Amino acid sequence: MSQLLADAKHFFRSFTVKELGRLMTARPTEPLISTHEMRIYKRYFDLIATGRKTTEIRVNDSSRKNIKPGSLIRFRCQGDEVLTRVTRVAPYTDFDAMFDSESVAAVNPLATREEQLANIREIYPPEREALGVVAIGIELVKP
């Protein structure tokens, strides 16, 4: 049996030309999983890579509209990368409203709510926050 599998000519002999044509041109039946790329600061990258940060927050601009539960996000920082799966997506009007509902420790276990708001607002000016914000639940994808 292993000899049949090892020799490609036996594989092709077990299918008709019509069947081989269908196999080679058939579209995948499972939907493709979207993979999004995001750059992130080192301090947050390290928390994601160790599984301590389970919620990523961003402004809800056009690049976030296609992120759905089940999507993959590859976070990149200084040549390193970590792959995560989206578990949920929750939109909010602003960062204050987001922290009223989201776990502060899930966003950054090393900072208080006030510290996090100050850090976020250094990254995103008011006109960007006015777009709305999104909390993205993430889990590590094991290699």
C-alpha positions as CSV (number, residue, x, y, z in Angstrom):
1,M,0.0,0.0,0.0
2,S,2.7,2.5,0.9
3,Q,4.4,1.8,-2.5
4,L,1.2,2.8,-4.3
5,L,1.1,6.1,-2.4
6,A,4.9,6.7,-2.9
7,D,4.6,6.4,-6.7
8,A,2.6,9.3,-8.2
9,K,1.6,7.4,-11.3
10,H,-0.6,5.1,-9.2
11,F,-2.4,8.1,-7.8
12,F,-3.3,9.3,-11.2
13,R,-4.4,5.9,-12.4
14,S,-7.0,5.7,-9.7
15,F,-8.9,8.7,-11.2
16,T,-10.5,9.4,-14.6
17,V,-9.4,12.4,-16.6
18,K,-12.7,14.0,-15.9
19,E,-12.3,13.5,-12.1
20,L,-8.8,14.8,-12.1
21,G,-9.9,17.9,-14.0
22,R,-12.7,18.5,-11.4
23,L,-10.2,18.0,-8.5
24,M,-7.7,20.4,-9.9
25,T,-10.2,23.2,-10.7
26,A,-12.6,22.9,-7.7
27,R,-12.9,25.8,-5.4
28,P,-12.4,25.3,-1.7
29,T,-15.7,24.5,0.0
30,E,-14.6,26.0,3.4
31,P,-14.6,29.8,3.6
32,L,-11.2,31.4,3.7
33,I,-10.2,32.9,7.0
34,S,-9.2,36.5,6.8
35,T,-5.8,37.4,8.2
36,H,-5.3,41.0,9.3
37,E,-1.9,42.5,9.9
38,M,-1.4,45.0,12.8
39,R,1.7,46.8,14.1
40,I,1.9,47.2,17.8
41,Y,4.1,48.7,20.4
42,K,6.6,46.3,22.1
43,R,5.1,46.6,25.6
44,Y,1.7,45.4,24.2
45,F,3.2,42.8,21.8
46,D,4.9,41.1,24.8
47,L,1.6,40.9,26.7
48,I,-0.1,39.4,23.7
49,A,2.7,36.9,23.1
50,T,2.5,35.7,26.7
51,G,-1.3,35.4,26.6
52,R,-1.8,38.1,29.2
53,K,-3.5,40.6,26.9
54,T,-6.7,39.2,25.6
55,T,-8.4,42.4,24.3
56,E,-6.9,44.7,21.7
57,I,-8.4,48.1,21.3
58,R,-8.3,50.3,18.2
59,V,-10.2,53.1,16.6
60,N,-13.0,51.8,14.4
61,D,-11.7,53.1,11.1
62,S,-12.2,51.4,7.7
63,S,-9.4,48.9,8.3
64,R,-11.2,47.4,11.2
65,K,-14.6,47.0,9.5
66,N,-13.7,43.5,8.1
67,I,-12.5,42.0,11.4
68,K,-15.0,39.4,12.5
69,P,-15.0,36.6,15.1
70,G,-12.9,33.8,13.7
71,S,-10.6,36.2,11.7
72,L,-6.9,35.9,12.3
73,I,-4.7,38.9,13.4
74,R,-0.9,38.8,13.0
75,F,0.6,41.3,15.3
76,R,4.1,42.6,14.3
77,C,6.7,44.3,16.3
78,Q,10.4,44.8,15.6
79,G,10.7,41.8,13.3
80,D,8.7,39.5,15.7
81,E,5.2,38.4,15.1
82,V,2.4,36.5,16.9
83,L,-0.7,35.0,15.4
84,T,-4.1,35.4,17.2
85,R,-7.7,34.5,16.5
86,V,-10.5,37.0,17.0
87,T,-13.0,35.7,19.6
88,R,-15.3,38.8,19.6
89,V,-15.6,42.3,18.3
90,A,-17.4,45.0,20.3
91,P,-17.9,48.5,19.0
92,Y,-18.1,51.6,21.3
93,T,-18.6,55.3,20.9
94,D,-15.3,56.2,22.7
95,F,-12.6,54.8,25.0
96,D,-14.4,55.8,28.1
97,A,-17.5,53.9,27.1
98,M,-15.3,50.9,26.1
99,F,-13.7,50.8,29.6
100,D,-17.1,51.0,31.2
101,S,-17.8,47.6,29.7
102,E,-14.4,45.9,29.1
103,S,-12.0,44.5,31.6
104,V,-9.1,46.9,32.2
105,A,-6.8,43.9,32.9
106,A,-7.7,42.2,29.6
107,V,-6.5,45.3,27.7
108,N,-3.4,45.8,29.8
109,P,-2.9,43.9,33.1
110,L,0.0,46.3,34.1
111,A,-1.9,49.6,34.0
112,T,-4.9,51.2,35.7
113,R,-7.9,52.6,33.7
114,E,-6.6,56.1,34.0
115,E,-3.1,55.1,32.8
116,Q,-4.5,53.2,29.9
117,L,-6.7,56.1,28.8
118,A,-3.7,58.5,29.0
119,N,-1.6,56.1,26.9
120,I,-4.4,55.5,24.3
121,R,-5.0,59.2,23.9
122,E,-1.3,59.7,23.2
123,I,-1.6,57.2,20.3
124,Y,-5.1,58.3,19.0
125,P,-5.9,62.0,18.8
126,P,-9.6,63.1,19.5
127,E,-10.5,63.2,15.8
128,R,-9.5,59.5,15.4
129,E,-11.4,58.6,18.6
130,A,-14.4,60.3,17.2
131,L,-14.6,57.5,14.6
132,G,-15.6,55.2,17.4
133,V,-13.5,52.4,19.0
134,V,-13.6,48.7,18.9
135,A,-12.6,46.1,21.5
136,I,-11.3,43.0,19.8
137,G,-11.1,39.8,21.9
138,I,-8.1,37.7,20.9
139,E,-6.6,34.3,21.7
140,L,-3.2,32.9,20.8
141,V,-3.1,30.5,17.8
142,K,-0.6,27.8,18.7
143,P,2.0,27.1,16.0
